[in-house]
Amino acid sequence: MGDDVVVQEDEIQAYDDGTVARVRILEVPESDQYPDGVKYAFHYGVAGAEDPIIRFDNHHGPHELHIAGQVLEIEFDGLQPLYQAWRAALPPEKRIEW
């Protein structure tokens, strides 16, 4: 990572059932790819699986929701609404940790 990238949050939790949850938020220089100056991923899925159960990210620039093997472009109204939607999609027993 370059000196101009700041890790705001990077937490990961592996569960006994083989799933993993991760929240990663990076402050990055504003650019055409990241006009908001943030790169993020809210991920929940089976460890090592090709597709997540649910994931919000802007890894390639556009804000996306990955769900049920589909990738949907979404509106970005800030990190908090995305985090809340991601957390609500977690199994209830796992929400407590987030």
Number of C-alpha atoms within 10 A of each C-alpha: 6 6 6 8 14 14 13 12 13 12 11 13 13 14 12 6 8 10 16 18 22 17 20 16 18 16 17 19 16 11 11 9 15 18 12 14 14 22 23 20 22 22 23 25 20 16 15 10 9 9 17 21 18 21 23 26 22 20 13 10 14 15 19 20 22 17 15 10 11 11 15 12 13 14 10 13 8 10 14 9 11 20 17 11 12 19 21 12 15 18 10 10 7 14 12 9 8 13
